[in-house]
Amino acid sequence: MAQGRPKYAFFQGEIVPIEEAKIGVMTHAFNYGTGVFGGLRGYWNDAEKQLFVFRPLDHFTRLIQSASLMRMEVEYTKEDLTKILIDLLRHENYQQNLYIRPLVYKSAEKIGVRLHDISDDFTIFTVPMEDYVSLNGLHVHISAWRRVDDNAIPARGKVSGAYANSALIKSDAVLAGYDEALVLNNDGHLSEASAANVMLVRDGVVYTPSLNANILEGIVRRSLIHLLREELNIEVVERNIDRTEVYMADEMFMCGTGVQIAAITKVEHRPIGDGKMGPITTQLRDLFFDIVRGKVADYADWVTPIFVKEPVES
Ligand code: PMP
């Protein structure tokens, strides 16, 4: 994955050089996976010389909710967190695409599996990053692993420990020669990919697993459902999806902050549609890529500009 090193992190209440943002081996979250995290992207718009972050308030809302599921308190509001992020990005002065990783974690250096009476902390760092999966045609399999159930670890939270499940899914797919995996629920329906939501197209209608299919409530998923319905006039149905519907899809794609919109063109050596990225996926991705770079006035409120621009004199 092409990614660079940051110069700074926000750690223990202030922006510090990244080398100083370190936690000890006894840290509770390191031992037990008792952290929650977020993942945001920043997009560089070269024509405007501006960096745009996609829906930070929505991401921080989810982070605060994830923290609350894990009995952690965030001492900042979503607006405070957005200000901290803007400050950090101005320090870094990035002029390229990047990925943002906020974490709330059980920071006490204590042994003992529990959530109560363990202090927590917040940190955030950002890394330069371009596309990390091929966006034009992925070959996936259906994982032998099942998606972690909401009654085991809350699927709606982005809980660090739950990503052991994602890591097993991803590595087993890659080591078996696939690019990614689709994961089923315990009831045998499609849930998502290792760390992204999924959508498929059949006869011009877009289908995606509903929010109670043990999926993460993806912010890109939600945004795309809106764009499909309101901008592309395409019907979107959220419901249980059977395994065989995957094999019979005309188009399929993963969506999420990390993968963005990545076409799936083959499932277990069976081509999806004609085996190429389809027209709905292409149209949706073009629109999404313009929006995240701040190029679509109607969706200016989905992106937050980072740098202060000098007013243009007329
Ligand atoms: N599902 C999982 C398990 C994920 O880790 C992610 C990435 N955050 C997503 C879905 C996509 O969510 P979002 O669109 O909010 O990035």
py3Dmol code that shows the C-alpha trace and the ligand (Angstrom):
import py3Dmol

protein = """\
ATOM      1  CA  MET A   1       0.000   0.000   0.000  1.00  0.00           C
ATOM      2  CA  ALA A   2       1.557   3.307  -1.056  1.00  0.00           C
ATOM      3  CA  GLN A   3       1.603   5.356   2.099  1.00  0.00           C
ATOM      4  CA  GLY A   4       3.962   7.931   3.539  1.00  0.00           C
ATOM      5  CA  ARG A   5       4.948   8.937   7.054  1.00  0.00           C
ATOM      6  CA  PRO A   6       3.331  11.813   8.903  1.00  0.00           C
ATOM      7  CA  LYS A   7       5.413  14.443  10.676  1.00  0.00           C
ATOM      8  CA  TYR A   8       2.962  15.028  13.520  1.00  0.00           C
ATOM      9  CA  ALA A   9       0.205  13.480  15.591  1.00  0.00           C
ATOM     10  CA  PHE A  10      -2.324  14.894  18.011  1.00  0.00           C
ATOM     11  CA  PHE A  11      -1.470  12.952  21.160  1.00  0.00           C
ATOM     12  CA  GLN A  12      -2.390  13.465  24.828  1.00  0.00           C
ATOM     13  CA  GLY A  13      -3.988  16.812  24.125  1.00  0.00           C
ATOM     14  CA  GLU A  14      -1.465  18.450  21.803  1.00  0.00           C
ATOM     15  CA  ILE A  15       0.191  18.275  18.423  1.00  0.00           C
ATOM     16  CA  VAL A  16       3.580  16.593  18.820  1.00  0.00           C
ATOM     17  CA  PRO A  17       6.216  15.215  16.429  1.00  0.00           C
ATOM     18  CA  ILE A  18       5.122  11.717  15.373  1.00  0.00           C
ATOM     19  CA  GLU A  19       8.183  10.174  17.075  1.00  0.00           C
ATOM     20  CA  GLU A  20       6.831  11.367  20.433  1.00  0.00           C
ATOM     21  CA  ALA A  21       3.369   9.833  19.952  1.00  0.00           C
ATOM     22  CA  LYS A  22       4.108   6.462  21.580  1.00  0.00           C
ATOM     23  CA  ILE A  23       2.187   4.149  23.901  1.00  0.00           C
ATOM     24  CA  GLY A  24       3.596   1.493  26.234  1.00  0.00           C
ATOM     25  CA  VAL A  25       3.299  -2.275  25.921  1.00  0.00           C
ATOM     26  CA  MET A  26       1.003  -2.428  28.954  1.00  0.00           C
ATOM     27  CA  THR A  27      -1.614  -0.222  27.312  1.00  0.00           C
ATOM     28  CA  HIS A  28      -5.039  -1.825  27.734  1.00  0.00           C
ATOM     29  CA  ALA A  29      -6.118  -1.278  24.094  1.00  0.00           C
ATOM     30  CA  PHE A  30      -2.937  -2.924  22.828  1.00  0.00           C
ATOM     31  CA  ASN A  31      -3.561  -5.992  24.979  1.00  0.00           C
ATOM     32  CA  TYR A  32      -7.312  -6.389  24.494  1.00  0.00           C
ATOM     33  CA  GLY A  33      -8.319  -4.500  21.356  1.00  0.00           C
ATOM     34  CA  THR A  34     -10.303  -2.042  23.487  1.00  0.00           C
ATOM     35  CA  GLY A  35     -10.135   0.887  21.151  1.00  0.00           C
ATOM     36  CA  VAL A  36     -12.384   2.355  18.495  1.00  0.00           C
ATOM     37  CA  PHE A  37     -11.213   4.181  15.443  1.00  0.00           C
ATOM     38  CA  GLY A  38     -12.222   6.089  12.381  1.00  0.00           C
ATOM     39  CA  GLY A  39     -10.878   6.444   8.877  1.00  0.00           C
ATOM     40  CA  LEU A  40     -11.312   9.586   6.805  1.00  0.00           C
ATOM     41  CA  ARG A  41      -9.793  10.783   3.572  1.00  0.00           C
ATOM     42  CA  GLY A  42      -8.474  14.116   2.456  1.00  0.00           C
ATOM     43  CA  TYR A  43      -8.364  14.923  -1.260  1.00  0.00           C
ATOM     44  CA  TRP A  44      -6.042  17.439  -2.861  1.00  0.00           C
ATOM     45  CA  ASN A  45      -7.609  19.676  -5.499  1.00  0.00           C
ATOM     46  CA  ASP A  46      -4.657  20.989  -7.473  1.00  0.00           C
ATOM     47  CA  ALA A  47      -6.611  23.538  -9.533  1.00  0.00           C
ATOM     48  CA  GLU A  48      -7.889  25.193  -6.359  1.00  0.00           C
ATOM     49  CA  LYS A  49      -4.740  24.436  -4.343  1.00  0.00           C
ATOM     50  CA  GLN A  50      -7.048  23.223  -1.618  1.00  0.00           C
ATOM     51  CA  LEU A  51      -7.314  20.103   0.526  1.00  0.00           C
ATOM     52  CA  PHE A  52     -10.827  18.776   1.201  1.00  0.00           C
ATOM     53  CA  VAL A  53     -11.787  16.325   3.932  1.00  0.00           C
ATOM     54  CA  PHE A  54     -14.892  14.231   3.255  1.00  0.00           C
ATOM     55  CA  ARG A  55     -17.693  14.507   5.837  1.00  0.00           C
ATOM     56  CA  PRO A  56     -15.578  14.943   8.987  1.00  0.00           C
ATOM     57  CA  LEU A  57     -18.547  15.716  11.226  1.00  0.00           C
ATOM     58  CA  ASP A  58     -20.227  12.441  10.207  1.00  0.00           C
ATOM     59  CA  HIS A  59     -17.034  10.515  10.833  1.00  0.00           C
ATOM     60  CA  PHE A  60     -16.527  12.079  14.248  1.00  0.00           C
ATOM     61  CA  THR A  61     -20.176  11.477  15.152  1.00  0.00           C
ATOM     62  CA  ARG A  62     -19.638   7.789  14.422  1.00  0.00           C
ATOM     63  CA  LEU A  63     -16.375   7.774  16.372  1.00  0.00           C
ATOM     64  CA  ILE A  64     -18.082   9.250  19.439  1.00  0.00           C
ATOM     65  CA  GLN A  65     -20.898   6.683  19.119  1.00  0.00           C
ATOM     66  CA  SER A  66     -18.402   3.837  18.747  1.00  0.00           C
ATOM     67  CA  ALA A  67     -16.599   5.084  21.859  1.00  0.00           C
ATOM     68  CA  SER A  68     -19.829   5.208  23.793  1.00  0.00           C
ATOM     69  CA  LEU A  69     -20.631   1.587  22.803  1.00  0.00           C
ATOM     70  CA  MET A  70     -17.310   0.648  24.380  1.00  0.00           C
ATOM     71  CA  ARG A  71     -17.956   2.701  27.535  1.00  0.00           C
ATOM     72  CA  MET A  72     -15.439   5.359  26.612  1.00  0.00           C
ATOM     73  CA  GLU A  73     -15.917   9.081  26.788  1.00  0.00           C
ATOM     74  CA  VAL A  74     -14.522  11.512  24.287  1.00  0.00           C
ATOM     75  CA  GLU A  75     -13.757  14.823  25.931  1.00  0.00           C
ATOM     76  CA  TYR A  76     -14.206  16.625  22.626  1.00  0.00           C
ATOM     77  CA  THR A  77     -17.303  17.347  20.571  1.00  0.00           C
ATOM     78  CA  LYS A  78     -17.420  16.471  16.889  1.00  0.00           C
ATOM     79  CA  GLU A  79     -16.816  20.154  16.148  1.00  0.00           C
ATOM     80  CA  ASP A  80     -13.739  20.185  18.454  1.00  0.00           C
ATOM     81  CA  LEU A  81     -12.435  17.066  16.716  1.00  0.00           C
ATOM     82  CA  THR A  82     -12.870  18.708  13.314  1.00  0.00           C
ATOM     83  CA  LYS A  83     -10.898  21.748  14.536  1.00  0.00           C
ATOM     84  CA  ILE A  84      -8.128  19.504  15.860  1.00  0.00           C
ATOM     85  CA  LEU A  85      -7.989  17.740  12.491  1.00  0.00           C
ATOM     86  CA  ILE A  86      -7.832  21.013  10.553  1.00  0.00           C
ATOM     87  CA  ASP A  87      -5.032  22.221  12.811  1.00  0.00           C
ATOM     88  CA  LEU A  88      -3.095  18.974  12.359  1.00  0.00           C
ATOM     89  CA  LEU A  89      -3.468  19.054   8.566  1.00  0.00           C
ATOM     90  CA  ARG A  90      -2.312  22.663   8.442  1.00  0.00           C
ATOM     91  CA  HIS A  91       0.780  21.652  10.407  1.00  0.00           C
ATOM     92  CA  GLU A  92       1.467  18.856   7.932  1.00  0.00           C
ATOM     93  CA  ASN A  93       0.774  21.201   5.022  1.00  0.00           C
ATOM     94  CA  TYR A  94      -0.069  18.296   2.717  1.00  0.00           C
ATOM     95  CA  GLN A  95      -0.601  18.949  -0.965  1.00  0.00           C
ATOM     96  CA  GLN A  96      -1.699  15.435  -1.842  1.00  0.00           C
ATOM     97  CA  ASN A  97      -4.336  12.820  -1.031  1.00  0.00           C
ATOM     98  CA  LEU A  98      -4.207  11.383   2.435  1.00  0.00           C
ATOM     99  CA  TYR A  99      -5.821   9.136   4.999  1.00  0.00           C
ATOM    100  CA  ILE A 100      -6.796  10.177   8.513  1.00  0.00           C
ATOM    101  CA  ARG A 101      -6.864   7.869  11.511  1.00  0.00           C
ATOM    102  CA  PRO A 102      -8.519   9.045  14.758  1.00  0.00           C
ATOM    103  CA  LEU A 103      -8.564   6.603  17.698  1.00  0.00           C
ATOM    104  CA  VAL A 104     -10.214   6.545  21.090  1.00  0.00           C
ATOM    105  CA  TYR A 105      -8.612   3.867  23.195  1.00  0.00           C
ATOM    106  CA  LYS A 106      -8.309   2.449  26.690  1.00  0.00           C
ATOM    107  CA  SER A 107      -5.025   4.025  27.583  1.00  0.00           C
ATOM    108  CA  ALA A 108      -4.478   2.798  31.159  1.00  0.00           C
ATOM    109  CA  GLU A 109      -1.473   0.528  31.606  1.00  0.00           C
ATOM    110  CA  LYS A 110      -3.440  -2.114  33.502  1.00  0.00           C
ATOM    111  CA  ILE A 111      -4.069  -5.832  33.270  1.00  0.00           C
ATOM    112  CA  GLY A 112      -7.741  -6.867  33.506  1.00  0.00           C
ATOM    113  CA  VAL A 113     -10.339  -7.542  30.821  1.00  0.00           C
ATOM    114  CA  ARG A 114     -13.103  -5.019  31.315  1.00  0.00           C
ATOM    115  CA  LEU A 115     -14.257  -1.639  30.092  1.00  0.00           C
ATOM    116  CA  HIS A 116     -15.129   0.153  33.330  1.00  0.00           C
ATOM    117  CA  ASP A 117     -12.597   1.933  35.531  1.00  0.00           C
ATOM    118  CA  ILE A 118     -10.000   2.068  32.763  1.00  0.00           C
ATOM    119  CA  SER A 119      -8.996   5.525  31.559  1.00  0.00           C
ATOM    120  CA  ASP A 120      -9.173   6.399  27.890  1.00  0.00           C
ATOM    121  CA  ASP A 121      -7.531   8.826  25.519  1.00  0.00           C
ATOM    122  CA  PHE A 122      -7.811  10.206  22.009  1.00  0.00           C
ATOM    123  CA  THR A 123      -5.208  10.456  19.287  1.00  0.00           C
ATOM    124  CA  ILE A 124      -5.199  11.268  15.599  1.00  0.00           C
ATOM    125  CA  PHE A 125      -2.631  11.016  12.843  1.00  0.00           C
ATOM    126  CA  THR A 126      -2.725  11.393   9.088  1.00  0.00           C
ATOM    127  CA  VAL A 127      -0.747   9.639   6.356  1.00  0.00           C
ATOM    128  CA  PRO A 128      -0.181  10.562   2.715  1.00  0.00           C
ATOM    129  CA  MET A 129      -2.003   7.896   0.719  1.00  0.00           C
ATOM    130  CA  GLU A 130      -3.184   7.320  -2.823  1.00  0.00           C
ATOM    131  CA  ASP A 131      -5.557   4.542  -3.965  1.00  0.00           C
ATOM    132  CA  TYR A 132      -4.637   1.374  -2.135  1.00  0.00           C
ATOM    133  CA  VAL A 133      -6.690  -1.118  -4.059  1.00  0.00           C
ATOM    134  CA  SER A 134      -7.039  -1.336  -7.806  1.00  0.00           C
ATOM    135  CA  LEU A 135     -10.286   0.449  -8.526  1.00  0.00           C
ATOM    136  CA  ASN A 136     -11.069  -1.061 -11.900  1.00  0.00           C
ATOM    137  CA  GLY A 137     -11.498  -4.763 -11.455  1.00  0.00           C
ATOM    138  CA  LEU A 138     -11.109  -6.895  -8.354  1.00  0.00           C
ATOM    139  CA  HIS A 139     -11.350 -10.651  -8.133  1.00  0.00           C
ATOM    140  CA  VAL A 140     -12.978 -11.719  -4.859  1.00  0.00           C
ATOM    141  CA  HIS A 141     -14.008 -14.898  -3.167  1.00  0.00           C
ATOM    142  CA  ILE A 142     -16.608 -15.605  -0.529  1.00  0.00           C
ATOM    143  CA  SER A 143     -14.748 -15.922   2.706  1.00  0.00           C
ATOM    144  CA  ALA A 144     -14.926 -19.065   4.802  1.00  0.00           C
ATOM    145  CA  TRP A 145     -14.945 -16.681   7.786  1.00  0.00           C
ATOM    146  CA  ARG A 146     -18.206 -15.171   8.965  1.00  0.00           C
ATOM    147  CA  ARG A 147     -18.600 -11.505   9.791  1.00  0.00           C
ATOM    148  CA  VAL A 148     -18.409 -10.842  13.524  1.00  0.00           C
ATOM    149  CA  ASP A 149     -21.952 -10.732  14.856  1.00  0.00           C
ATOM    150  CA  ASP A 150     -23.521  -7.639  16.408  1.00  0.00           C
ATOM    151  CA  ASN A 151     -24.228  -9.726  19.503  1.00  0.00           C
ATOM    152  CA  ALA A 152     -20.527 -10.571  19.824  1.00  0.00           C
ATOM    153  CA  ILE A 153     -18.866  -7.239  19.051  1.00  0.00           C
ATOM    154  CA  PRO A 154     -21.101  -4.332  18.035  1.00  0.00           C
ATOM    155  CA  ALA A 155     -20.943  -4.188  14.238  1.00  0.00           C
ATOM    156  CA  ARG A 156     -22.030  -0.547  14.276  1.00  0.00           C
ATOM    157  CA  GLY A 157     -18.928   0.448  16.159  1.00  0.00           C
ATOM    158  CA  LYS A 158     -15.506   0.517  14.567  1.00  0.00           C
ATOM    159  CA  VAL A 159     -13.975  -1.521  17.367  1.00  0.00           C
ATOM    160  CA  SER A 160     -10.245  -2.256  17.057  1.00  0.00           C
ATOM    161  CA  GLY A 161     -10.583  -5.830  18.359  1.00  0.00           C
ATOM    162  CA  ALA A 162     -13.181  -6.672  15.689  1.00  0.00           C
ATOM    163  CA  TYR A 163     -10.584  -6.038  13.010  1.00  0.00           C
ATOM    164  CA  ALA A 164      -8.913  -9.345  13.824  1.00  0.00           C
ATOM    165  CA  ASN A 165     -11.922 -10.731  11.912  1.00  0.00           C
ATOM    166  CA  SER A 166     -11.240  -8.367   8.974  1.00  0.00           C
ATOM    167  CA  ALA A 167      -7.535  -9.243   8.969  1.00  0.00           C
ATOM    168  CA  LEU A 168      -8.252 -13.002   8.821  1.00  0.00           C
ATOM    169  CA  ILE A 169     -10.693 -12.392   5.978  1.00  0.00           C
ATOM    170  CA  LYS A 170      -8.313 -10.180   3.991  1.00  0.00           C
ATOM    171  CA  SER A 171      -5.170 -12.264   4.352  1.00  0.00           C
ATOM    172  CA  ASP A 172      -6.884 -15.566   3.602  1.00  0.00           C
ATOM    173  CA  ALA A 173      -8.312 -13.998   0.429  1.00  0.00           C
ATOM    174  CA  VAL A 174      -4.999 -12.533  -0.726  1.00  0.00           C
ATOM    175  CA  LEU A 175      -2.970 -15.640   0.126  1.00  0.00           C
ATOM    176  CA  ALA A 176      -5.473 -17.737  -1.858  1.00  0.00           C
ATOM    177  CA  GLY A 177      -4.840 -15.504  -4.890  1.00  0.00           C
ATOM    178  CA  TYR A 178      -7.854 -13.165  -4.659  1.00  0.00           C
ATOM    179  CA  ASP A 179      -7.823  -9.408  -4.163  1.00  0.00           C
ATOM    180  CA  GLU A 180     -10.520  -9.258  -1.513  1.00  0.00           C
ATOM    181  CA  ALA A 181     -13.356 -11.201   0.037  1.00  0.00           C
ATOM    182  CA  LEU A 182     -17.084 -10.950   0.477  1.00  0.00           C
ATOM    183  CA  VAL A 183     -18.220 -12.021   3.921  1.00  0.00           C
ATOM    184  CA  LEU A 184     -21.454 -13.686   4.932  1.00  0.00           C
ATOM    185  CA  ASN A 185     -23.354 -13.324   8.187  1.00  0.00           C
ATOM    186  CA  ASN A 186     -24.032 -16.200  10.478  1.00  0.00           C
ATOM    187  CA  ASP A 187     -27.419 -16.499   8.734  1.00  0.00           C
ATOM    188  CA  GLY A 188     -25.698 -16.906   5.371  1.00  0.00           C
ATOM    189  CA  HIS A 189     -26.518 -13.532   3.836  1.00  0.00           C
ATOM    190  CA  LEU A 190     -24.011 -11.093   2.385  1.00  0.00           C
ATOM    191  CA  SER A 191     -22.713  -8.541   4.869  1.00  0.00           C
ATOM    192  CA  GLU A 192     -19.697  -6.677   3.502  1.00  0.00           C
ATOM    193  CA  ALA A 193     -16.080  -6.986   2.368  1.00  0.00           C
ATOM    194  CA  SER A 194     -13.152  -7.156   4.804  1.00  0.00           C
ATOM    195  CA  ALA A 195     -13.319  -3.425   5.516  1.00  0.00           C
ATOM    196  CA  ALA A 196     -15.819  -1.938   3.091  1.00  0.00           C
ATOM    197  CA  ASN A 197     -19.506  -2.082   2.274  1.00  0.00           C
ATOM    198  CA  VAL A 198     -20.724  -3.708  -0.930  1.00  0.00           C
ATOM    199  CA  MET A 199     -23.364  -2.972  -3.527  1.00  0.00           C
ATOM    200  CA  LEU A 200     -24.468  -4.932  -6.544  1.00  0.00           C
ATOM    201  CA  VAL A 201     -26.515  -4.069  -9.605  1.00  0.00           C
ATOM    202  CA  ARG A 202     -29.114  -6.319 -11.172  1.00  0.00           C
ATOM    203  CA  ASP A 203     -31.444  -5.223 -13.977  1.00  0.00           C
ATOM    204  CA  GLY A 204     -30.660  -1.570 -13.330  1.00  0.00           C
ATOM    205  CA  VAL A 205     -31.495  -1.714  -9.589  1.00  0.00           C
ATOM    206  CA  VAL A 206     -28.815  -1.363  -6.914  1.00  0.00           C
ATOM    207  CA  TYR A 207     -28.998  -3.785  -3.982  1.00  0.00           C
ATOM    208  CA  THR A 208     -27.018  -3.484  -0.773  1.00  0.00           C
ATOM    209  CA  PRO A 209     -27.214  -5.366   2.534  1.00  0.00           C
ATOM    210  CA  SER A 210     -29.411  -3.550   5.031  1.00  0.00           C
ATOM    211  CA  LEU A 211     -28.109  -1.899   8.174  1.00  0.00           C
ATOM    212  CA  ASN A 212     -29.089  -4.903  10.297  1.00  0.00           C
ATOM    213  CA  ALA A 213     -26.884  -7.310   8.323  1.00  0.00           C
ATOM    214  CA  ASN A 214     -23.973  -6.875  10.773  1.00  0.00           C
ATOM    215  CA  ILE A 215     -22.423  -4.199   8.600  1.00  0.00           C
ATOM    216  CA  LEU A 216     -20.645  -1.048   9.602  1.00  0.00           C
ATOM    217  CA  GLU A 217     -22.874   1.941   8.941  1.00  0.00           C
ATOM    218  CA  GLY A 218     -20.605   3.227   6.205  1.00  0.00           C
ATOM    219  CA  ILE A 219     -20.485   6.926   5.498  1.00  0.00           C
ATOM    220  CA  VAL A 220     -19.604   6.316   1.847  1.00  0.00           C
ATOM    221  CA  ARG A 221     -22.446   3.762   1.629  1.00  0.00           C
ATOM    222  CA  ARG A 222     -24.903   6.337   2.940  1.00  0.00           C
ATOM    223  CA  SER A 223     -23.545   9.005   0.581  1.00  0.00           C
ATOM    224  CA  LEU A 224     -23.763   6.710  -2.451  1.00  0.00           C
ATOM    225  CA  ILE A 225     -27.323   5.657  -1.692  1.00  0.00           C
ATOM    226  CA  HIS A 226     -28.213   9.349  -1.719  1.00  0.00           C
ATOM    227  CA  LEU A 227     -26.333  10.025  -4.974  1.00  0.00           C
ATOM    228  CA  LEU A 228     -27.803   6.987  -6.724  1.00  0.00           C
ATOM    229  CA  ARG A 229     -31.339   7.974  -5.808  1.00  0.00           C
ATOM    230  CA  GLU A 230     -31.176  11.736  -6.100  1.00  0.00           C
ATOM    231  CA  GLU A 231     -28.595  12.346  -8.812  1.00  0.00           C
ATOM    232  CA  LEU A 232     -28.567   9.218 -10.981  1.00  0.00           C
ATOM    233  CA  ASN A 233     -32.252   8.372 -10.541  1.00  0.00           C
ATOM    234  CA  ILE A 234     -31.489   4.752  -9.780  1.00  0.00           C
ATOM    235  CA  GLU A 235     -33.538   2.632  -7.411  1.00  0.00           C
ATOM    236  CA  VAL A 236     -31.615   1.384  -4.362  1.00  0.00           C
ATOM    237  CA  VAL A 237     -32.932  -1.531  -2.322  1.00  0.00           C
ATOM    238  CA  GLU A 238     -31.531  -2.298   1.132  1.00  0.00           C
ATOM    239  CA  ARG A 239     -32.352  -5.890   2.021  1.00  0.00           C
ATOM    240  CA  ASN A 240     -30.889  -9.332   2.766  1.00  0.00           C
ATOM    241  CA  ILE A 241     -28.791 -10.543  -0.162  1.00  0.00           C
ATOM    242  CA  ASP A 242     -28.405 -14.240  -0.936  1.00  0.00           C
ATOM    243  CA  ARG A 243     -25.070 -15.713  -1.956  1.00  0.00           C
ATOM    244  CA  THR A 244     -26.350 -16.658  -5.437  1.00  0.00           C
ATOM    245  CA  GLU A 245     -27.384 -13.057  -6.122  1.00  0.00           C
ATOM    246  CA  VAL A 246     -23.701 -12.224  -5.986  1.00  0.00           C
ATOM    247  CA  TYR A 247     -22.923 -14.675  -8.783  1.00  0.00           C
ATOM    248  CA  MET A 248     -25.797 -13.327 -10.887  1.00  0.00           C
ATOM    249  CA  ALA A 249     -25.051  -9.608 -10.525  1.00  0.00           C
ATOM    250  CA  ASP A 250     -24.500  -7.396 -13.587  1.00  0.00           C
ATOM    251  CA  GLU A 251     -22.127  -5.118 -11.640  1.00  0.00           C
ATOM    252  CA  MET A 252     -20.699  -5.112  -8.169  1.00  0.00           C
ATOM    253  CA  PHE A 253     -18.475  -2.787  -6.196  1.00  0.00           C
ATOM    254  CA  MET A 254     -17.024  -2.215  -2.756  1.00  0.00           C
ATOM    255  CA  CYS A 255     -17.395   1.201  -1.177  1.00  0.00           C
ATOM    256  CA  GLY A 256     -15.789   2.841   1.807  1.00  0.00           C
ATOM    257  CA  THR A 257     -13.325   5.511   2.746  1.00  0.00           C
ATOM    258  CA  GLY A 258     -10.276   3.327   2.164  1.00  0.00           C
ATOM    259  CA  VAL A 259     -11.316   1.509  -1.020  1.00  0.00           C
ATOM    260  CA  GLN A 260     -13.389   4.469  -2.266  1.00  0.00           C
ATOM    261  CA  ILE A 261     -15.444   2.837  -5.045  1.00  0.00           C
ATOM    262  CA  ALA A 262     -13.724  -0.297  -6.311  1.00  0.00           C
ATOM    263  CA  ALA A 263     -15.331  -2.450  -8.992  1.00  0.00           C
ATOM    264  CA  ILE A 264     -15.557  -6.197  -8.390  1.00  0.00           C
ATOM    265  CA  THR A 265     -15.409  -7.897 -11.777  1.00  0.00           C
ATOM    266  CA  LYS A 266     -14.933 -11.546 -10.832  1.00  0.00           C
ATOM    267  CA  VAL A 267     -16.183 -13.744  -8.003  1.00  0.00           C
ATOM    268  CA  GLU A 268     -14.408 -17.079  -7.618  1.00  0.00           C
ATOM    269  CA  HIS A 269     -13.425 -17.129 -11.317  1.00  0.00           C
ATOM    270  CA  ARG A 270     -16.935 -16.269 -12.471  1.00  0.00           C
ATOM    271  CA  PRO A 271     -17.142 -12.932 -14.313  1.00  0.00           C
ATOM    272  CA  ILE A 272     -19.579 -10.348 -12.960  1.00  0.00           C
ATOM    273  CA  GLY A 273     -21.612  -9.112 -15.942  1.00  0.00           C
ATOM    274  CA  ASP A 274     -19.193  -8.916 -18.836  1.00  0.00           C
ATOM    275  CA  GLY A 275     -16.202  -9.003 -16.497  1.00  0.00           C
ATOM    276  CA  LYS A 276     -15.512  -5.253 -16.765  1.00  0.00           C
ATOM    277  CA  MET A 277     -16.398  -2.312 -14.573  1.00  0.00           C
ATOM    278  CA  GLY A 278     -20.034  -1.508 -15.388  1.00  0.00           C
ATOM    279  CA  PRO A 279     -21.756   1.756 -16.385  1.00  0.00           C
ATOM    280  CA  ILE A 280     -23.502   2.473 -13.076  1.00  0.00           C
ATOM    281  CA  THR A 281     -20.293   1.914 -11.103  1.00  0.00           C
ATOM    282  CA  THR A 282     -18.401   4.176 -13.522  1.00  0.00           C
ATOM    283  CA  GLN A 283     -20.961   6.967 -13.423  1.00  0.00           C
ATOM    284  CA  LEU A 284     -21.226   6.844  -9.646  1.00  0.00           C
ATOM    285  CA  ARG A 285     -17.475   6.836  -9.165  1.00  0.00           C
ATOM    286  CA  ASP A 286     -16.936   9.797 -11.494  1.00  0.00           C
ATOM    287  CA  LEU A 287     -19.511  11.821  -9.567  1.00  0.00           C
ATOM    288  CA  PHE A 288     -18.112  10.750  -6.189  1.00  0.00           C
ATOM    289  CA  PHE A 289     -14.549  11.634  -7.195  1.00  0.00           C
ATOM    290  CA  ASP A 290     -15.659  15.119  -8.235  1.00  0.00           C
ATOM    291  CA  ILE A 291     -17.610  15.633  -5.000  1.00  0.00           C
ATOM    292  CA  VAL A 292     -14.765  14.575  -2.687  1.00  0.00           C
ATOM    293  CA  ARG A 293     -12.432  17.026  -4.444  1.00  0.00           C
ATOM    294  CA  GLY A 294     -14.872  19.882  -3.822  1.00  0.00           C
ATOM    295  CA  LYS A 295     -15.803  20.237  -7.492  1.00  0.00           C
ATOM    296  CA  VAL A 296     -19.588  19.933  -7.145  1.00  0.00           C
ATOM    297  CA  ALA A 297     -21.205  23.052  -5.698  1.00  0.00           C
ATOM    298  CA  ASP A 298     -24.405  21.217  -4.659  1.00  0.00           C
ATOM    299  CA  TYR A 299     -22.327  18.948  -2.421  1.00  0.00           C
ATOM    300  CA  ALA A 300     -19.982  21.588  -0.993  1.00  0.00           C
ATOM    301  CA  ASP A 301     -21.370  20.770   2.452  1.00  0.00           C
ATOM    302  CA  TRP A 302     -20.000  17.207   2.192  1.00  0.00           C
ATOM    303  CA  VAL A 303     -16.416  18.467   2.177  1.00  0.00           C
ATOM    304  CA  THR A 304     -14.455  20.657   4.561  1.00  0.00           C
ATOM    305  CA  PRO A 305     -11.688  22.823   3.063  1.00  0.00           C
ATOM    306  CA  ILE A 306      -8.530  22.849   5.172  1.00  0.00           C
ATOM    307  CA  PHE A 307      -6.483  25.808   4.065  1.00  0.00           C
ATOM    308  CA  VAL A 308      -7.471  29.443   4.473  1.00  0.00           C
ATOM    309  CA  LYS A 309      -7.493  31.048   1.050  1.00  0.00           C
ATOM    310  CA  GLU A 310      -6.654  34.663   0.412  1.00  0.00           C
ATOM    311  CA  PRO A 311      -9.764  36.399  -0.966  1.00  0.00           C
ATOM    312  CA  VAL A 312      -9.426  36.935  -4.699  1.00  0.00           C
ATOM    313  CA  GLU A 313      -9.336  40.684  -5.510  1.00  0.00           C
ATOM    314  CA  SER A 314     -11.731  41.757  -8.208  1.00  0.00           C
TER     315      SER A 314
END
"""
ligand_1 = """\
16
PMP
N -17.193 -1.781 6.757
C -16.066 -1.914 7.471
C -15.877 -3.149 8.285
C -15.096 -0.902 7.441
O -13.978 -1.018 8.155
C -15.319 0.250 6.645
C -14.288 1.332 6.575
N -14.465 2.280 7.570
C -16.515 0.345 5.938
C -17.432 -0.686 6.010
C -16.840 1.575 5.129
O -17.193 2.635 5.972
P -16.968 4.150 5.555
O -17.704 4.362 4.286
O -17.563 4.926 6.665
O -15.519 4.354 5.405
"""
view = py3Dmol.view(width=600, height=400)
view.addModel(protein, "pdb")
view.setStyle({"model": 0}, {"cartoon": {"style": "trace"}})
view.addModel(ligand_1, "xyz")
view.setStyle({"model": 1}, {"stick": {}})
view.zoomTo()
view.show()
